[in-house]
Amino acid sequence: MTDEHTGAALDELEALRTALDRVDAALLDGIRDRLALCVQVAQLKQRHGIDVLQPGRMQVVHRRARDYADRHGMSTDFVRDLYELLISEACRVEDRIVAGVATTDPSTTGSGDHPA
């Protein structure tokens, strides 16, 4: 490859990496927003004595994610694993709030607790 082609390829690579960085930022913002909503859900559950663990809801979320993966040619195993992590963190945050152990800010609830 000539230096001219290498330079163009490196420029294109940098542009693609910049686009990936934007997607990553949006993804992390979405996760932060999801956890903030989970805090609101936990507060509601705490006020009304509703169980944190809602298996029917988890099934709906998993089914929706699996269907999305199928429609968009994504690995259903990957999406399932991703949602296992998201749901586990949501349950951890909710458990701590409902138990009165944590603040209402999911970024300060610590780590290492059992996944619900």
N, CA, C and O atoms as a GROMACS GRO file, in nm:
protein
  464
    1MET      N    1   0.085  -0.118   0.000
    1MET     CA    2   0.000   0.000   0.000
    1MET      C    3   0.089   0.124   0.000
    1MET      O    4   0.190   0.128   0.071
    2THR      N    5   0.054   0.222  -0.077
    2THR     CA    6   0.134   0.344  -0.083
    2THR      C    7   0.105   0.430   0.039
    2THR      O    8   0.006   0.411   0.109
    3ASP      N    9   0.195   0.525   0.063
    3ASP     CA   10   0.175   0.616   0.176
    3ASP      C   11   0.046   0.694   0.163
    3ASP      O   12  -0.022   0.723   0.262
    4GLU      N   13   0.011   0.728   0.037
    4GLU     CA   14  -0.114   0.802   0.014
    4GLU      C   15  -0.234   0.719   0.057
    4GLU      O   16  -0.325   0.770   0.122
    5HIS      N   17  -0.235   0.591   0.020
    5HIS     CA   18  -0.345   0.503   0.059
    5HIS      C   19  -0.344   0.477   0.209
    5HIS      O   20  -0.450   0.472   0.273
    6THR      N   21  -0.226   0.461   0.264
    6THR     CA   22  -0.216   0.438   0.409
    6THR      C   23  -0.269   0.558   0.485
    6THR      O   24  -0.341   0.543   0.583
    7GLY      N   25  -0.234   0.678   0.441
    7GLY     CA   26  -0.282   0.800   0.505
    7GLY      C   27  -0.433   0.809   0.499
    7GLY      O   28  -0.498   0.844   0.597
    8ALA      N   29  -0.490   0.779   0.383
    8ALA     CA   30  -0.635   0.784   0.367
    8ALA      C   31  -0.703   0.679   0.455
    8ALA      O   32  -0.806   0.705   0.516
    9ALA      N   33  -0.643   0.561   0.461
    9ALA     CA   34  -0.699   0.454   0.545
    9ALA      C   35  -0.694   0.494   0.692
    9ALA      O   36  -0.789   0.470   0.766
   10LEU      N   37  -0.585   0.555   0.734
   10LEU     CA   38  -0.574   0.599   0.873
   10LEU      C   39  -0.673   0.710   0.906
   10LEU      O   40  -0.729   0.714   1.015
   11ASP      N   41  -0.695   0.800   0.809
   11ASP     CA   42  -0.796   0.904   0.829
   11ASP      C   43  -0.935   0.844   0.842
   11ASP      O   44  -1.013   0.883   0.929
   12GLU      N   45  -0.965   0.746   0.756
   12GLU     CA   46  -1.095   0.680   0.762
   12GLU      C   47  -1.110   0.603   0.894
   12GLU      O   48  -1.217   0.604   0.956
   13LEU      N   49  -1.002   0.537   0.936
   13LEU     CA   50  -1.005   0.464   1.062
   13LEU      C   51  -1.032   0.559   1.178
   13LEU      O   52  -1.110   0.527   1.268
   14GLU      N   53  -0.968   0.674   1.178
   14GLU     CA   54  -0.988   0.772   1.284
   14GLU      C   55  -1.133   0.822   1.284
   14GLU      O   56  -1.192   0.838   1.391
   15ALA      N   57  -1.190   0.845   1.167
   15ALA     CA   58  -1.329   0.889   1.159
   15ALA      C   59  -1.424   0.782   1.213
   15ALA      O   60  -1.520   0.812   1.283
   16LEU      N   61  -1.396   0.657   1.180
   16LEU     CA   62  -1.479   0.547   1.231
   16LEU      C   63  -1.466   0.535   1.383
   16LEU      O   64  -1.565   0.512   1.452
   17ARG      N   65  -1.346   0.552   1.435
   17ARG     CA   66  -1.327   0.546   1.580
   17ARG      C   67  -1.398   0.661   1.650
   17ARG      O   68  -1.453   0.644   1.759
   18THR      N   69  -1.398   0.777   1.588
   18THR     CA   70  -1.471   0.891   1.644
   18THR      C   71  -1.620   0.861   1.649
   18THR      O   72  -1.687   0.892   1.747
   19ALA      N   73  -1.671   0.799   1.542
   19ALA     CA   74  -1.813   0.761   1.540
   19ALA      C   75  -1.842   0.657   1.648
   19ALA      O   76  -1.945   0.665   1.715
   20LEU      N   77  -1.752   0.561   1.666
   20LEU     CA   78  -1.769   0.461   1.773
   20LEU      C   79  -1.770   0.528   1.910
   20LEU      O   80  -1.848   0.490   1.998
   21ASP      N   81  -1.683   0.625   1.929
   21ASP     CA   82  -1.680   0.698   2.057
   21ASP      C   83  -1.813   0.767   2.085
   21ASP      O   84  -1.860   0.769   2.198
   22ARG      N   85  -1.874   0.823   1.981
   22ARG     CA   86  -2.006   0.888   1.998
   22ARG      C   87  -2.112   0.785   2.034
   22ARG      O   88  -2.195   0.810   2.121
   23VAL      N   89  -2.109   0.671   1.968
   23VAL     CA   90  -2.205   0.565   1.999
   23VAL      C   91  -2.184   0.515   2.142
   23VAL      O   92  -2.281   0.493   2.215
   24ASP      N   93  -2.058   0.496   2.181
   24ASP     CA   94  -2.029   0.452   2.318
   24ASP      C   95  -2.082   0.551   2.421
   24ASP      O   96  -2.138   0.512   2.523
   25ALA      N   97  -2.063   0.680   2.395
   25ALA     CA   98  -2.113   0.782   2.488
   25ALA      C   99  -2.265   0.776   2.498
   25ALA      O  100  -2.320   0.786   2.608
   26ALA      N  101  -2.332   0.759   2.385
   26ALA     CA  102  -2.478   0.748   2.386
   26ALA      C  103  -2.523   0.621   2.459
   26ALA      O  104  -2.622   0.623   2.532
   27LEU      N  105  -2.450   0.513   2.439
   27LEU     CA  106  -2.482   0.387   2.507
   27LEU      C  107  -2.470   0.403   2.658
   27LEU      O  108  -2.559   0.362   2.733
   28LEU      N  109  -2.361   0.462   2.703
   28LEU     CA  110  -2.342   0.484   2.846
   28LEU      C  111  -2.446   0.580   2.903
   28LEU      O  112  -2.495   0.561   3.014
   29ASP      N  113  -2.480   0.684   2.827
   29ASP     CA  114  -2.586   0.775   2.870
   29ASP      C  115  -2.718   0.699   2.884
   29ASP      O  116  -2.794   0.723   2.978
   30GLY      N  117  -2.745   0.609   2.791
   30GLY     CA  118  -2.867   0.530   2.797
   30GLY      C  119  -2.870   0.438   2.918
   30GLY      O  120  -2.974   0.422   2.982
   31ILE      N  121  -2.756   0.379   2.950
   31ILE     CA  122  -2.749   0.293   3.069
   31ILE      C  123  -2.769   0.377   3.195
   31ILE      O  124  -2.840   0.336   3.286
   32ARG      N  125  -2.706   0.494   3.200
   32ARG     CA  126  -2.725   0.584   3.315
   32ARG      C  127  -2.872   0.621   3.330
   32ARG      O  128  -2.926   0.619   3.440
   33ASP      N  129  -2.936   0.655   3.219
   33ASP     CA  130  -3.078   0.693   3.222
   33ASP      C  131  -3.165   0.575   3.265
   33ASP      O  132  -3.262   0.593   3.338
   34ARG      N  133  -3.130   0.454   3.220
   34ARG     CA  134  -3.205   0.335   3.258
   34ARG      C  135  -3.196   0.313   3.408
   34ARG      O  136  -3.296   0.283   3.473
   35LEU      N  137  -3.076   0.327   3.463
   35LEU     CA  138  -3.058   0.309   3.607
   35LEU      C  139  -3.130   0.417   3.687
   35LEU      O  140  -3.183   0.390   3.795
   36ALA      N  141  -3.133   0.539   3.635
   36ALA     CA  142  -3.206   0.646   3.703
   36ALA      C  143  -3.355   0.612   3.709
   36ALA      O  144  -3.421   0.639   3.810
   37LEU      N  145  -3.408   0.554   3.603
   37LEU     CA  146  -3.548   0.510   3.605
   37LEU      C  147  -3.568   0.395   3.703
   37LEU      O  148  -3.671   0.386   3.769
   38CYS      N  149  -3.469   0.308   3.712
   38CYS     CA  150  -3.477   0.198   3.809
   38CYS      C  151  -3.481   0.251   3.952
   38CYS      O  152  -3.547   0.193   4.038
   39VAL      N  153  -3.411   0.361   3.977
   39VAL     CA  154  -3.418   0.424   4.110
   39VAL      C  155  -3.561   0.469   4.136
   39VAL      O  156  -3.613   0.448   4.246
   40GLN      N  157  -3.625   0.529   4.038
   40GLN     CA  158  -3.764   0.573   4.056
   40GLN      C  159  -3.855   0.454   4.081
   40GLN      O  160  -3.945   0.460   4.165
   41VAL      N  161  -3.832   0.345   4.007
   41VAL     CA  162  -3.911   0.223   4.028
   41VAL      C  163  -3.890   0.172   4.170
   41VAL      O  164  -3.986   0.134   4.237
   42ALA      N  165  -3.765   0.170   4.216
   42ALA     CA  166  -3.735   0.122   4.350
   42ALA      C  167  -3.802   0.208   4.457
   42ALA      O  168  -3.854   0.156   4.555
   43GLN      N  169  -3.801   0.337   4.436
   43GLN     CA  170  -3.866   0.427   4.532
   43GLN      C  171  -4.016   0.398   4.539
   43GLN      O  172  -4.074   0.396   4.648
   44LEU      N  173  -4.077   0.376   4.424
   44LEU     CA  174  -4.219   0.343   4.422
   44LEU      C  175  -4.245   0.210   4.491
   44LEU      O  176  -4.340   0.197   4.569
   45LYS      N  177  -4.160   0.110   4.462
   45LYS     CA  178  -4.175  -0.021   4.526
   45LYS      C  179  -4.158  -0.009   4.677
   45LYS      O  180  -4.231  -0.073   4.753
   46GLN      N  181  -4.064   0.072   4.720
   46GLN     CA  182  -4.041   0.091   4.863
   46GLN      C  183  -4.162   0.155   4.929
   46GLN      O  184  -4.205   0.111   5.036
   47ARG      N  185  -4.217   0.258   4.867
   47ARG     CA  186  -4.333   0.328   4.925
   47ARG      C  187  -4.455   0.239   4.935
   47ARG      O  188  -4.536   0.254   5.027
   48HIS      N  189  -4.470   0.145   4.841
   48HIS     CA  190  -4.593   0.065   4.835
   48HIS      C  191  -4.573  -0.081   4.872
   48HIS      O  192  -4.665  -0.162   4.857
   49GLY      N  193  -4.453  -0.116   4.920
   49GLY     CA  194  -4.429  -0.253   4.964
   49GLY      C  195  -4.435  -0.356   4.853
   49GLY      O  196  -4.477  -0.469   4.875
   50ILE      N  197  -4.393  -0.318   4.735
   50ILE     CA  198  -4.394  -0.409   4.620
   50ILE      C  199  -4.260  -0.482   4.614
   50ILE      O  200  -4.155  -0.420   4.635
   51ASP      N  201  -4.264  -0.613   4.587
   51ASP     CA  202  -4.141  -0.692   4.577
   51ASP      C  203  -4.050  -0.637   4.467
   51ASP      O  204  -4.097  -0.596   4.361
   52VAL      N  205  -3.920  -0.638   4.495
   52VAL     CA  206  -3.823  -0.593   4.395
   52VAL      C  207  -3.823  -0.688   4.276
   52VAL      O  208  -3.830  -0.645   4.162
   53LEU      N  209  -3.817  -0.817   4.303
   53LEU     CA  210  -3.809  -0.917   4.197
   53LEU      C  211  -3.945  -0.934   4.132
   53LEU      O  212  -4.043  -0.971   4.198
   54GLN      N  213  -3.952  -0.908   4.003
   54GLN     CA  214  -4.074  -0.919   3.924
   54GLN      C  215  -4.045  -1.009   3.803
   54GLN      O  216  -4.017  -0.959   3.695
   55PRO      N  217  -4.052  -1.143   3.821
   55PRO     CA  218  -4.015  -1.235   3.713
   55PRO      C  219  -4.092  -1.212   3.583
   55PRO      O  220  -4.035  -1.223   3.475
   56GLY      N  221  -4.219  -1.179   3.592
   56GLY     CA  222  -4.297  -1.155   3.470
   56GLY      C  223  -4.241  -1.038   3.391
   56GLY      O  224  -4.235  -1.043   3.268
   57ARG      N  225  -4.202  -0.934   3.460
   57ARG     CA  226  -4.145  -0.817   3.393
   57ARG      C  227  -4.011  -0.854   3.329
   57ARG      O  228  -3.981  -0.812   3.217
   58MET      N  229  -3.930  -0.932   3.400
   58MET     CA  230  -3.800  -0.971   3.343
   58MET      C  231  -3.820  -1.054   3.216
   58MET      O  232  -3.744  -1.040   3.121
   59GLN      N  233  -3.921  -1.139   3.215
   59GLN     CA  234  -3.948  -1.219   3.095
   59GLN      C  235  -3.986  -1.129   2.977
   59GLN      O  236  -3.943  -1.153   2.865
   60VAL      N  237  -4.066  -1.026   3.003
   60VAL     CA  238  -4.105  -0.933   2.898
   60VAL      C  239  -3.983  -0.861   2.842
   60VAL      O  240  -3.967  -0.848   2.720
   61VAL      N  241  -3.897  -0.814   2.931
   61VAL     CA  242  -3.777  -0.741   2.888
   61VAL      C  243  -3.686  -0.833   2.806
   61VAL      O  244  -3.635  -0.792   2.702
   62HIS      N  245  -3.666  -0.956   2.854
   62HIS     CA  246  -3.582  -1.051   2.779
   62HIS      C  247  -3.642  -1.085   2.644
   62HIS      O  248  -3.570  -1.093   2.544
   63ARG      N  249  -3.772  -1.106   2.640
   63ARG     CA  250  -3.838  -1.140   2.512
   63ARG      C  251  -3.825  -1.025   2.413
   63ARG      O  252  -3.795  -1.047   2.296
   64ARG      N  253  -3.847  -0.903   2.460
   64ARG     CA  254  -3.835  -0.785   2.373
   64ARG      C  255  -3.693  -0.772   2.319
   64ARG      O  256  -3.673  -0.741   2.201
   65ALA      N  257  -3.594  -0.794   2.405
   65ALA     CA  258  -3.454  -0.785   2.362
   65ALA      C  259  -3.420  -0.895   2.261
   65ALA      O  260  -3.352  -0.870   2.162
   66ARG      N  261  -3.469  -1.016   2.287
   66ARG     CA  262  -3.444  -1.128   2.194
   66ARG      C  263  -3.508  -1.100   2.058
   66ARG      O  264  -3.447  -1.123   1.954
   67ASP      N  265  -3.632  -1.050   2.060
   67ASP     CA  266  -3.700  -1.017   1.934
   67ASP      C  267  -3.625  -0.908   1.858
   67ASP      O  268  -3.614  -0.915   1.736
   68TYR      N  269  -3.574  -0.809   1.929
   68TYR     CA  270  -3.496  -0.702   1.866
   68TYR      C  271  -3.371  -0.762   1.800
   68TYR      O  272  -3.339  -0.730   1.685
   69ALA      N  273  -3.302  -0.849   1.874
   69ALA     CA  274  -3.182  -0.912   1.820
   69ALA      C  275  -3.216  -0.991   1.693
   69ALA      O  276  -3.143  -0.982   1.594
   70ASP      N  277  -3.323  -1.066   1.696
   70ASP     CA  278  -3.365  -1.144   1.579
   70ASP      C  279  -3.393  -1.053   1.460
   70ASP      O  280  -3.350  -1.082   1.348
   71ARG      N  281  -3.465  -0.944   1.483
   71ARG     CA  282  -3.502  -0.854   1.373
   71ARG      C  283  -3.382  -0.783   1.312
   71ARG      O  284  -3.383  -0.746   1.195
   72HIS      N  285  -3.278  -0.763   1.392
   72HIS     CA  286  -3.164  -0.684   1.346
   72HIS      C  287  -3.038  -0.767   1.322
   72HIS      O  288  -2.929  -0.712   1.308
   73GLY      N  289  -3.053  -0.898   1.317
   73GLY     CA  290  -2.940  -0.985   1.284
   73GLY      C  291  -2.830  -0.985   1.389
   73GLY      O  292  -2.713  -1.004   1.356
   74MET      N  293  -2.868  -0.963   1.514
   74MET     CA  294  -2.771  -0.964   1.623
   74MET      C  295  -2.771  -1.100   1.691
   74MET      O  296  -2.868  -1.175   1.682
   75SER      N  297  -2.663  -1.130   1.759
   75SER     CA  298  -2.654  -1.254   1.835
   75SER      C  299  -2.752  -1.248   1.952
   75SER      O  300  -2.745  -1.159   2.036
   76THR      N  301  -2.844  -1.344   1.956
   76THR     CA  302  -2.939  -1.348   2.068
   76THR      C  303  -2.867  -1.382   2.198
   76THR      O  304  -2.909  -1.339   2.305
   77ASP      N  305  -2.758  -1.461   2.190
   77ASP     CA  306  -2.681  -1.493   2.311
   77ASP      C  307  -2.618  -1.366   2.368
   77ASP      O  308  -2.621  -1.342   2.489
   78PHE      N  309  -2.561  -1.284   2.280
   78PHE     CA  310  -2.500  -1.159   2.324
   78PHE      C  311  -2.603  -1.068   2.389
   78PHE      O  312  -2.579  -1.014   2.497
   79VAL      N  313  -2.718  -1.051   2.325
   79VAL     CA  314  -2.821  -0.962   2.378
   79VAL      C  315  -2.876  -1.017   2.509
   79VAL      O  316  -2.902  -0.940   2.602
   80ARG      N  317  -2.894  -1.148   2.518
   80ARG     CA  318  -2.939  -1.208   2.644
   80ARG      C  319  -2.839  -1.180   2.755
   80ARG      O  320  -2.877  -1.139   2.865
   81ASP      N  321  -2.709  -1.201   2.727
   81ASP     CA  322  -2.606  -1.175   2.828
   81ASP      C  323  -2.602  -1.028   2.869
   81ASP      O  324  -2.585  -0.996   2.986
   82LEU      N  325  -2.616  -0.941   2.771
   82LEU     CA  326  -2.617  -0.797   2.799
   82LEU      C  327  -2.733  -0.763   2.893
   82LEU      O  328  -2.716  -0.689   2.990
   83TYR      N  329  -2.850  -0.815   2.863
   83TYR     CA  330  -2.967  -0.786   2.946
   83TYR      C  331  -2.958  -0.854   3.083
   83TYR      O  332  -3.014  -0.803   3.180
   84GLU      N  333  -2.891  -0.967   3.092
   84GLU     CA  334  -2.868  -1.027   3.224
   84GLU      C  335  -2.788  -0.929   3.310
   84GLU      O  336  -2.818  -0.911   3.428
   85LEU      N  337  -2.687  -0.867   3.251
   85LEU     CA  338  -2.608  -0.768   3.325
   85LEU      C  339  -2.691  -0.645   3.362
   85LEU      O  340  -2.686  -0.599   3.476
   86LEU      N  341  -2.767  -0.594   3.267
   86LEU     CA  342  -2.849  -0.475   3.294
   86LEU      C  343  -2.952  -0.503   3.403
   86LEU      O  344  -2.970  -0.422   3.494
   87ILE      N  345  -3.019  -0.616   3.394
   87ILE     CA  346  -3.122  -0.650   3.492
   87ILE      C  347  -3.059  -0.677   3.628
   87ILE      O  348  -3.114  -0.637   3.731
   88SER      N  349  -2.945  -0.744   3.629
   88SER     CA  350  -2.876  -0.770   3.755
   88SER      C  351  -2.839  -0.640   3.825
   88SER      O  352  -2.858  -0.627   3.946
   89GLU      N  353  -2.788  -0.544   3.751
   89GLU     CA  354  -2.753  -0.415   3.811
   89GLU      C  355  -2.878  -0.341   3.858
   89GLU      O  356  -2.877  -0.280   3.964
   90ALA      N  357  -2.983  -0.345   3.780
   90ALA     CA  358  -3.108  -0.280   3.820
   90ALA      C  359  -3.160  -0.341   3.950
   90ALA      O  360  -3.203  -0.268   4.039
   91CYS      N  361  -3.157  -0.472   3.960
   91CYS     CA  362  -3.204  -0.539   4.082
   91CYS      C  363  -3.115  -0.505   4.201
   91CYS      O  364  -3.165  -0.485   4.312
   92ARG      N  365  -2.985  -0.497   4.179
   92ARG     CA  366  -2.892  -0.462   4.287
   92ARG      C  367  -2.923  -0.322   4.339
   92ARG      O  368  -2.929  -0.300   4.460
   93VAL      N  369  -2.941  -0.228   4.247
   93VAL     CA  370  -2.973  -0.090   4.286
   93VAL      C  371  -3.107  -0.086   4.359
   93VAL      O  372  -3.119  -0.024   4.464
   94GLU      N  373  -3.208  -0.153   4.303
   94GLU     CA  374  -3.340  -0.155   4.366
   94GLU      C  375  -3.334  -0.219   4.505
   94GLU      O  376  -3.394  -0.166   4.599
   95ASP      N  377  -3.263  -0.331   4.518
   95ASP     CA  378  -3.252  -0.397   4.649
   95ASP      C  379  -3.198  -0.302   4.754
   95ASP      O  380  -3.251  -0.294   4.866
   96ARG      N  381  -3.094  -0.229   4.720
   96ARG     CA  382  -3.030  -0.139   4.816
   96ARG      C  383  -3.123  -0.024   4.854
   96ARG      O  384  -3.128   0.017   4.970
   97ILE      N  385  -3.195   0.028   4.757
   97ILE     CA  386  -3.286   0.140   4.786
   97ILE      C  387  -3.404   0.092   4.870
   97ILE      O  388  -3.439   0.156   4.969
   98VAL      N  389  -3.465  -0.018   4.830
   98VAL     CA  390  -3.581  -0.070   4.903
   98VAL      C  391  -3.541  -0.106   5.046
   98VAL      O  392  -3.620  -0.089   5.140
   99ALA      N  393  -3.419  -0.157   5.064
   99ALA     CA  394  -3.371  -0.193   5.197
   99ALA      C  395  -3.328  -0.070   5.278
   99ALA      O  396  -3.298  -0.081   5.397
  100GLY      N  397  -3.324   0.045   5.213
  100GLY     CA  398  -3.283   0.166   5.283
  100GLY      C  399  -3.133   0.176   5.303
  100GLY      O  400  -3.087   0.253   5.388
  101VAL      N  401  -3.056   0.099   5.227
  101VAL     CA  402  -2.911   0.096   5.241
  101VAL      C  403  -2.843   0.201   5.155
  101VAL      O  404  -2.734   0.246   5.188
  102ALA      N  405  -2.906   0.240   5.045
  102ALA     CA  406  -2.840   0.325   4.947
  102ALA      C  407  -2.908   0.459   4.934
  102ALA      O  408  -3.023   0.479   4.973
  103THR      N  409  -2.833   0.551   4.877
  103THR     CA  410  -2.891   0.678   4.836
  103THR      C  411  -2.975   0.652   4.712
  103THR      O  412  -2.980   0.539   4.664
  104THR      N  413  -3.038   0.752   4.662
  104THR     CA  414  -3.119   0.735   4.541
  104THR      C  415  -3.040   0.758   4.414
  104THR      O  416  -3.096   0.758   4.305
  105ASP      N  417  -2.909   0.779   4.428
  105ASP     CA  418  -2.822   0.798   4.312
  105ASP      C  419  -2.755   0.666   4.280
  105ASP      O  420  -2.674   0.618   4.359
  106PRO      N  421  -2.787   0.603   4.165
  106PRO     CA  422  -2.732   0.471   4.135
  106PRO      C  423  -2.580   0.470   4.125
  106PRO      O  424  -2.519   0.364   4.138
  107SER      N  425  -2.518   0.585   4.101
  107SER     CA  426  -2.372   0.587   4.088
  107SER      C  427  -2.304   0.575   4.224
  107SER      O  428  -2.184   0.553   4.229
  108THR      N  429  -2.378   0.590   4.334
  108THR     CA  430  -2.318   0.583   4.467
  108THR      C  431  -2.365   0.462   4.545
  108THR      O  432  -2.346   0.457   4.667
  109THR      N  433  -2.424   0.365   4.480
  109THR     CA  434  -2.479   0.250   4.553
  109THR      C  435  -2.376   0.142   4.575
  109THR      O  436  -2.409   0.038   4.634
  110GLY      N  437  -2.254   0.161   4.531
  110GLY     CA  438  -2.149   0.063   4.556
  110GLY      C  439  -2.160  -0.056   4.465
  110GLY      O  440  -2.243  -0.060   4.374
  111SER      N  441  -2.074  -0.156   4.490
  111SER     CA  442  -2.076  -0.275   4.407
  111SER      C  443  -2.047  -0.396   4.494
  111SER      O  444  -2.016  -0.385   4.612
  112GLY      N  445  -2.060  -0.511   4.431
  112GLY     CA  446  -2.029  -0.633   4.502
  112GLY      C  447  -2.148  -0.696   4.571
  112GLY      O  448  -2.131  -0.800   4.635
  113ASP      N  449  -2.263  -0.640   4.562
  113ASP     CA  450  -2.381  -0.699   4.622
  113ASP      C  451  -2.430  -0.814   4.536
  113ASP      O  452  -2.391  -0.828   4.420
  114HIS      N  453  -2.516  -0.895   4.594
  114HIS     CA  454  -2.570  -1.008   4.519
  114HIS      C  455  -2.659  -0.959   4.407
  114HIS      O  456  -2.732  -0.862   4.425
  115PRO      N  457  -2.654  -1.023   4.291
  115PRO     CA  458  -2.752  -0.989   4.188
  115PRO      C  459  -2.886  -1.051   4.224
  115PRO      O  460  -2.893  -1.167   4.264
  116ALA      N  461  -2.992  -0.975   4.208
  116ALA     CA  462  -3.124  -1.024   4.247
  116ALA      C  463  -3.177  -1.125   4.149
  116ALA      O  464  -3.288  -1.176   4.167
   0.00000   0.00000   0.00000
